[in-house]
Amino acid sequence: DFDAEAVRRLACNMSDACTPSEAERAYVRYFKRAENEDFREFDALRFVYVPGKDDQGRSIVVFSCALFPGHASADQLLLYLVRKLDPVVRQKYVIVLLYAGMNPDAIPPIELLRELYQI
């Protein structure tokens, strides 16, 4: 059914995207939602930051799992990460995950990591 397929394409998230254009639409939806959010609490935690570039010119994105906000929803975190990393993700980058001192209760939800990987 054409209408059902159109609704699926419009509502899909990054994990569901079958084509680059579906993925781009999902990203734009995330970004527009993120623009209306107040993320000062997440900014203060500094659980994700970009300290510079590696020797190949790629941005380095550091996730400190010990500082990860375990109380936040996966949706809030995804929106924050989309907004925070938008200047970085359009080019090549590397991710560094720091697990030292991590509280087991603050482990990022697997759904979040899967969706973030797709972005």
C-alpha positions as CSV (number, residue, x, y, z in Angstrom):
1,D,0.0,0.0,0.0
2,F,1.5,3.3,-1.1
3,D,0.2,5.3,1.9
4,A,1.6,2.9,4.4
5,E,5.0,2.9,2.7
6,A,5.0,6.7,2.6
7,V,4.2,6.9,6.3
8,R,7.0,4.3,7.1
9,R,9.5,6.3,5.1
10,L,8.6,9.6,6.9
11,A,8.6,8.0,10.3
12,C,11.7,5.8,10.0
13,N,14.7,6.2,12.2
14,M,18.3,5.8,11.1
15,S,18.2,2.0,11.8
16,D,15.2,1.6,9.6
17,A,16.5,3.7,6.7
18,C,16.9,1.7,3.6
19,T,18.3,4.4,1.3
20,P,20.6,7.4,1.8
21,S,17.7,9.8,1.2
22,E,15.6,8.1,4.0
23,A,18.7,8.3,6.3
24,E,19.1,12.0,5.5
25,R,15.4,12.7,6.2
26,A,15.7,10.9,9.5
27,Y,18.8,12.9,10.4
28,V,17.1,16.2,9.5
29,R,14.1,15.3,11.7
30,Y,16.4,14.5,14.6
31,F,18.3,17.8,14.1
32,K,15.2,19.9,14.0
33,R,13.9,18.3,17.2
34,A,17.2,18.9,18.8
35,E,17.2,22.6,18.0
36,N,14.2,23.1,20.4
37,E,15.8,21.3,23.4
38,D,17.7,22.7,26.3
39,F,20.8,20.6,26.8
40,R,22.7,22.7,29.3
41,E,22.6,19.8,31.8
42,F,24.3,17.5,29.3
43,D,26.8,20.2,28.3
44,A,27.8,20.5,31.9
45,L,28.6,16.8,32.2
46,R,31.1,16.9,29.3
47,F,30.5,13.2,28.6
48,V,31.1,13.8,24.9
49,Y,33.6,16.2,23.5
50,V,35.8,16.9,20.5
51,P,39.4,17.6,21.6
52,G,40.8,18.1,18.2
53,K,42.0,16.1,15.2
54,D,44.2,13.0,14.7
55,D,47.3,12.8,12.5
56,Q,45.1,12.1,9.4
57,G,42.9,15.2,10.0
58,R,39.9,13.4,11.3
59,S,38.0,14.9,14.2
60,I,38.3,12.9,17.5
61,V,35.0,12.3,19.3
62,V,35.5,11.2,22.9
63,F,32.7,9.5,24.9
64,S,33.4,9.2,28.6
65,C,31.1,6.5,29.8
66,A,31.9,7.3,33.5
67,L,30.2,10.7,33.0
68,F,27.3,9.4,30.9
69,P,23.9,10.6,32.2
70,G,22.3,7.3,33.1
71,H,19.0,9.1,34.1
72,A,18.4,10.5,30.6
73,S,16.2,8.8,28.0
74,A,17.8,7.3,24.9
75,D,15.7,9.8,22.8
76,Q,17.1,12.8,24.8
77,L,20.6,11.5,24.4
78,L,20.3,10.9,20.7
79,L,18.9,14.4,20.1
80,Y,21.8,15.9,22.2
81,L,24.4,13.9,20.3
82,V,23.0,14.8,16.9
83,R,23.1,18.5,17.8
84,K,26.5,18.3,19.5
85,L,28.2,16.3,16.8
86,D,26.5,17.8,13.7
87,P,29.6,19.9,12.8
88,V,31.7,16.7,13.0
89,V,29.7,13.9,11.4
90,R,29.6,15.2,7.8
91,Q,33.3,14.4,7.5
92,K,35.5,11.5,8.6
93,Y,35.9,11.1,12.4
94,V,37.1,8.6,15.0
95,I,35.3,7.7,18.2
96,V,37.2,7.0,21.4
97,L,35.2,5.3,24.2
98,L,36.5,5.7,27.7
99,Y,35.2,3.1,30.1
100,A,37.5,3.8,33.1
101,G,35.6,4.5,36.3
102,M,32.3,3.7,34.6
103,N,29.2,3.1,36.8
104,P,27.4,-0.1,35.5
105,D,24.1,1.7,36.0
106,A,25.2,4.4,33.5
107,I,25.9,2.1,30.5
108,P,24.5,3.7,27.4
109,P,21.4,1.9,26.1
110,I,22.2,-0.4,23.2
111,E,19.4,1.1,21.1
112,L,21.1,4.5,21.4
113,L,24.5,3.1,20.4
114,R,22.9,1.3,17.4
115,E,21.1,4.5,16.3
116,L,24.2,6.6,16.8
117,Y,26.3,4.2,14.7
118,Q,23.8,4.5,11.9
119,I,24.0,8.3,11.9
